[in-house]
């Protein structure tokens, strides 16, 4: 699936080094080839007040489009995040 620039996507894998979890919502900011992985995207992730948390390059397989079954949620960036990574 090709994602258009500046559309929202949902992360499909944990990225603990960037502080990101499955289900985090990001915005596609660039399309390019990821070496050895094919089509990929640079995705920017924000906190709830609009500050950039991370910009990561990901293969298309690490993303999905939002659906009507998805609901926004909030998780603080503290020791709870470590527990989220341990459970998945």
Secondary structure, 3 states (H helix, E strand, C coil): CCCCCCCEEEECCCEHHHCECCCCEEEEEEEEEECCCEEEEEEEEECCCCCEEEEEEEEHHHEECCCCCCCCCCCCCCHHHHHHHHHC
